[in-house]
């Protein structure tokens, strides 16, 4: 068993770039500067704590308790080669550490020495990559869903024009196809953006809904405005909500109202259609769910994009009839 007082004096441990702490009798009895840096706590604060106090998840706390018991009973051979845990820094931010424990003697008593490596940047980078992969996959679904709707509508109009030979219908079909091309370019740019970092930018809610509403023959009134952190996916949100109101709600009027609510920008999309049953309200944002025609992707796309923006979407009944979709974006004043 390693005797720290002889083999590794505290002066040596203090200078190591990897975190080192000594656990004895239920608490920290020594820690070096790197542990202070990782945790954000001072040495004096940590010496009044147990390692369990820093762990962010109950599962990690239970596992570390189990590993500690095994270590104290000398069963180091049964411990995992390394253990990754999420901790909560003094400022409340999360950090991830990789730990390896081994037995030692400290000031004449048995103790556990733990090597601690800060892997926060690696974990966050991996999470970012996974987020980008999920979002690129979502962009593919948006392309298939949104363009399928537009091209289908254009084909129906062209078929009708062949029967009636009306130039106005052909013009409308051409407009929809032109919008489809614009949507495809926008989503291709969005996919490229995600693959290269995927940063959000300031987008005007009013401008997006007003532009998208031009593709619909219903009456759409947009009131209020706010700049939210989003990307071109906001066009897909607007398109899917208006399409849902027309196709499934069979509405004639839609009102889009933007307002501030404490630290959030709230966008209410209200229609006067047939509404959504209470039974379906809890399922409409699930991928693949649909109560009639369609792929069951439109509202799933809305919910997924809102999650990306750090917000959420809710559905409520409108009065006297219809549906209200409530979009909530995080908002911070400069």
RAGICOR-V188719 format. One record per residue. NEAR is the number of other C-alpha atoms within 10 Angstrom. Layout:
near=<NEAR/NEAR>
//
This chain:
near=<9/15/17/18/13/11/9/12/12/14/9/10/19/19/12/12/13/15/24/23/22/23/22/18/12/12/16/19/18/19/22/21/18/21/24/18/14/21/20/17/16/13/17/10/10/21/15/10/14/16/18/17/12/18/21/18/13/10/11/17/18/13/13/17/14/13/19/19/12/15/20/17/10/12/14/16/10/10/16/11/10/12/16/15/20/18/23/18/19/13/9/11/10/14/20/23/18/17/18/16/23/19/21/20/18/21/11/10/10/17/24/20/24/19/18/23/19/20/16/17/11/11/14/13/11/12/12/14/15/12/15/19/14/13/20/20/12/18/21/13/15/24/19/14/19/19/19/14/16/19/18/14/16/23/16/12/20/20/15/14/17/12/9/10/12/12/11/11/19/19/15/16/23/16/13/23/19/15/17/20/14/12/20/17/13/18/21/15/13/19/20/13/17/20/14/10/11/17/10/15/11/11/16/14/24/18/15/17/23/16/12/18/20/11/16/13/10/16/13/21/15/18/15/12/17/19/15/20/17/21/20/18/20/21/19/26/25/21/22/23/21/26/19/16/27/20/14/18/18/17/22/14/17/24/16/24/18/21/15/15/12/10/12/16/22/22/24/21/25/28/30/22/21/16/22/20/11/11/8/12/14/11/15/20/22/16/16/14/17/18/12/9/8/15/13/18/22/27/22/21/23/23/21/20/23/20/14/15/19/13/18/18/20/14/19/16/19/18/12/9/15/21/24/25/19/19/21/24/25/16/19/10/4/3>
//
